[in-house]
Amino acid sequence: MKILVIGGTGLTGRLVTKKLANLGHQVVIGSPSHGVDIITGAGLSQALENTEVVIDLSNSSSPEEENAIHFFQNAGKNLVQAELAANIRHHLVLSIVGTDDALQIGYLRAKKYQEDNIKNSGIPYTIIRSTQFHEHTDAIIAVQGNEEEVFVSKIDYQPIALEDVTDYIVQFALEEPKNGTVEIAGPTRANMDDFVAKYIEIIGKPIKVVSDEESKYMHLVVPRSLLVPAGQYNAGKTHFEDWALVKVNEVPLNMHDHH
Ligand SMILES: NC(=O)c1ccc[n+]([C@@H]2O[C@H](COP(=O)([O-])OP(=O)(O)OC[C@H]3O[C@@H](n4cnc5c(N)ncnc54)[C@H](OP(=O)(O)O)[C@@H]3O)[C@@H](O)[C@H]2O)c1
């Protein structure tokens, strides 16, 4: 089957592209460096020729409000127009758990626009809402910390490994469209500060986790259960600690060059 992966060069897109190709599908990478731009529309209709499924794993260049809204609005319009013309059978998009519940956050408003745009398009669709990835922990430490301390609240947290996210994307993309939303999350729910403390302990980083009494995430006050599924969800199988232990024992990629 011919499948277009928008954002196929990104963190998530790269892995999804590889998995689909390994399954024998004809995968087209929809990214500017591969001649497909969903903002200008360049290369889009050619990439959609004979395509059955579109997987949207694109992202704005920054999560900043104006930039994200501009990106997802323009991309959304172009994608729907081109996909209707190409008679696409299934459009799958990766969104975020809690998107409806904190629309004061500009990036989530932008993601909500991305979701609603496809819901109202008439194109058969599946929306996957994921929790944060295990791989996102470094970003939390970078944004909420300094050289010596990181300030992390006790909000509910249930991260999922990128590997499990990409398995679910492939699975749902190859199934019939849900014309609805499914949620995915990691196997364990705990307080965010516990996850960050465990990570810092395993990787041996010399910084201290300070519990932040306010329910904050990335400096914003958010509902305590914003980042975890409220109802049914599909669980990833990789436990956070196991993922961190593998990561700490990994040989950095560039080390291989010397052997
Ligand atoms: N990271 C998380 O914890 C998390 C959790 C839940 C959901 N998500 C969602 O997952 C999605 C993918 O995130 P990610 O972290 O994998 O993304 P990423 O690594 O930032 O990659 C973004 C991709 O979008 C492509 N792109 C940018 N502008 C484009 C354009 N004009 N036309 C076509 N493609 C364009 C980029 O292409 P170039 O390489 O050419 O720039 C790149 O392939 C996002 O929508 C995000 O909201 C992420």
The ligand as an SDF file (V2000), in Angstrom:
LIG
                    3D

 48 52  0  0  0  0  0  0  0  0999 V2000
    7.0970   14.6910   21.5280 N   0  0  0  0  0  0  0  0  0  0  0  0
    6.0560   14.3790   22.3050 C   0  0  0  0  0  0  0  0  0  0  0  0
    6.1940   14.1070   23.5590 O   0  0  0  0  0  0  0  0  0  0  0  0
    4.6710   14.2900   21.6700 C   0  0  0  0  0  0  0  0  0  0  0  0
    3.6260   13.7680   22.4090 C   0  0  0  0  0  0  0  0  0  0  0  0
    2.3790   13.6570   21.8270 C   0  0  0  0  0  0  0  0  0  0  0  0
    2.1720   14.1130   20.5190 C   0  0  0  0  0  0  0  0  0  0  0  0
    3.1970   14.6550   19.8020 N   0  0  0  0  0  0  0  0  0  0  0  0
    2.9310   15.1500   18.4320 C   0  0  0  0  0  0  0  0  0  0  0  0
    3.6350   14.3850   17.4870 O   0  0  0  0  0  0  0  0  0  0  0  0
    3.8590   15.1670   16.3080 C   0  0  0  0  0  0  0  0  0  0  0  0
    5.2810   14.9050   15.8040 C   0  0  0  0  0  0  0  0  0  0  0  0
    6.2010   15.3320   16.7970 O   0  0  0  0  0  0  0  0  0  0  0  0
    7.7830   15.0700   16.6370 P   0  0  0  0  0  0  0  0  0  0  0  0
    8.3980   15.4970   17.9310 O   0  0  0  0  0  0  0  0  0  0  0  0
    8.0010   13.7010   16.1010 O   0  0  0  0  0  0  0  0  0  0  0  0
    8.1300   16.1310   15.4760 O   0  0  0  0  0  0  0  0  0  0  0  0
    9.5660   16.7120   15.0330 P   0  0  0  0  0  0  0  0  0  0  0  0
   10.6750   15.7950   15.3890 O   0  0  0  0  0  0  0  0  0  0  0  0
    9.6140   18.1410   15.4680 O   0  0  0  0  0  0  0  0  0  0  0  0
    9.4360   16.6600   13.4340 O   0  0  0  0  0  0  0  0  0  0  0  0
    8.5800   17.5400   12.7500 C   0  0  0  0  0  0  0  0  0  0  0  0
    8.4290   17.0790   11.3190 C   0  0  0  0  0  0  0  0  0  0  0  0
    7.5560   18.0010   10.6390 O   0  0  0  0  0  0  0  0  0  0  0  0
    8.1520   18.2950    9.3780 C   0  0  0  0  0  0  0  0  0  0  0  0
    7.7070   19.5950    8.8680 N   0  0  0  0  0  0  0  0  0  0  0  0
    7.9320   20.8460    9.3840 C   0  0  0  0  0  0  0  0  0  0  0  0
    7.4170   21.7840    8.5630 N   0  0  0  0  0  0  0  0  0  0  0  0
    6.8710   21.1270    7.5110 C   0  0  0  0  0  0  0  0  0  0  0  0
    6.2290   21.5420    6.3100 C   0  0  0  0  0  0  0  0  0  0  0  0
    6.0350   22.8480    6.0470 N   0  0  0  0  0  0  0  0  0  0  0  0
    5.8040   20.5990    5.4440 N   0  0  0  0  0  0  0  0  0  0  0  0
    6.0040   19.2700    5.6850 C   0  0  0  0  0  0  0  0  0  0  0  0
    6.6060   18.8170    6.8030 N   0  0  0  0  0  0  0  0  0  0  0  0
    7.0400   19.7310    7.6970 C   0  0  0  0  0  0  0  0  0  0  0  0
    9.6470   18.3020    9.6490 C   0  0  0  0  0  0  0  0  0  0  0  0
   10.3540   18.2080    8.4250 O   0  0  0  0  0  0  0  0  0  0  0  0
   11.9280   18.6950    8.3260 P   0  0  0  0  0  0  0  0  0  0  0  0
   12.7110   17.5690    8.9490 O   0  0  0  0  0  0  0  0  0  0  0  0
   12.1750   18.7980    6.8800 O   0  0  0  0  0  0  0  0  0  0  0  0
   12.0060   19.9810    9.0750 O   0  0  0  0  0  0  0  0  0  0  0  0
    9.7570   17.0500   10.5220 C   0  0  0  0  0  0  0  0  0  0  0  0
    9.7850   15.8820    9.7290 O   0  0  0  0  0  0  0  0  0  0  0  0
    3.5920   16.6330   16.6990 C   0  0  0  0  0  0  0  0  0  0  0  0
    2.4600   17.1060   16.0130 O   0  0  0  0  0  0  0  0  0  0  0  0
    3.3680   16.5930   18.2020 C   0  0  0  0  0  0  0  0  0  0  0  0
    2.3570   17.4750   18.6140 O   0  0  0  0  0  0  0  0  0  0  0  0
    4.4450   14.7370   20.3430 C   0  0  0  0  0  0  0  0  0  0  0  0
  1  2  1  0
  2  3  2  0
  2  4  1  0
  4  5  1  0
  4 48  2  0
  5  6  2  0
  6  7  1  0
  7  8  2  0
  8  9  1  0
  8 48  1  0
  9 10  1  0
  9 46  1  0
 10 11  1  0
 11 12  1  0
 11 44  1  0
 12 13  1  0
 13 14  1  0
 14 15  2  0
 14 16  1  0
 14 17  1  0
 17 18  1  0
 18 19  2  0
 18 20  1  0
 18 21  1  0
 21 22  1  0
 22 23  1  0
 23 24  1  0
 23 42  1  0
 24 25  1  0
 25 26  1  0
 25 36  1  0
 26 27  1  0
 26 35  1  0
 27 28  2  0
 28 29  1  0
 29 30  1  0
 29 35  2  0
 30 31  1  0
 30 32  2  0
 32 33  1  0
 33 34  2  0
 34 35  1  0
 36 37  1  0
 36 42  1  0
 37 38  1  0
 38 39  2  0
 38 40  1  0
 38 41  1  0
 42 43  1  0
 44 45  1  0
 44 46  1  0
 46 47  1  0
M  CHG  2   8   1  16  -1
M  END
$$$$
